[in-house]
Amino acid sequence: MDARIGIRNSKNILFKAVIVFFAFVVTIPLIIVLLYIIKQGVMQVNWHFLTHIPAPEGEKGGGIANALVGSFFIIIIASVVAIPIGILTGIYLSENPGTKLSYYTGLCVDILQGVPSIVVGIVVYFWLVKPLGFSGFSGSMALAIMMLPIVIRSTEQTLLLLPPSLKEAALSLGVPYYRVILKVIVPCGFAGILSGIILSIARIIGETAPLLFTALGNSFLSTNMAKPMESLPHLIFTYATSPYDDQHDLAWGASFILLMFVLTLNLFTKFITKKWNIQL
């Protein structure tokens, strides 16, 4: 008996060691990417870098102010479009799980989540860019489409975790159904919904392919959503393939800024889900 227990303990230790080893191996590429981008990009970041537009090709200096402003406006408009639609759809799916409409809606959401970003960009190009021209608004619509599945699923899964007694108690007091949803169900699931929203923003903030077909890019500082606009991913793509070393430096600096945005949003999402014990 003691020999069998010893063998089992030995196997247990062996498998634990294997699991820990492969878990460490998985993190190695992430660590290498983080350290390399930080090493290349952190030295490029200063106040001038953040507040000035790129210098003409071949000249030194310049910054990424146009890309920062463009990304901010594009993501804000995408969020304004996607978040209300996503939350309302998620509420419907959680409240009507057995209907045909909810089944096919959920199926469409799953399919949309697997559509490559470049395909979304091409579709929006034919829908909006060909008739209206390149614009920041077109880029926002492409990113909004990519946000929808994450917001919908996070809202649905969060609300399904709430105990039915919450809704039953409110309805038993004579509260109208729509007020139960708006005043009881949604506030109780607010943390999970918020974490899904932040996760969706982190998902789209680094997308380049849709913006190549929609927002196009702009070397100047612009806040006009009806005209082409620059963004951080597009600026990185453009300057990383440039023959000029100064533009390579801008690309590394912009990569560092983008990495910090994504990392901060993901850490904040993890903090929310851990604090409120949410499963996404």
Secondary structure, 3 states (H helix, E strand, C coil): CHHHHHHHHHHHHHHHHHHHHHHHHHHHHHHHHHHHHHHHHHHHCCHHHHHCCECCCCCCCECCHHHHHHHHHHHHHHHHHHHHHHHHHHHHHHHCCCCHHHHHHHHHHHHHHCCCHHHHHHHHHHHHHHHHCCCHHHHHHHHHHHHHHHHHHHHHHHHHCCCHHHHHHHHHCCCCHHHHHHHHHHHHCHHHHHHHHHHHHHHHCCCCHHHHHCCCCCCCCCCCCCCCCCCHHHHHHHHHCCCCHHHHHHHHHHHHHHHHHHHHHHHHHHHHHHHCCCCC
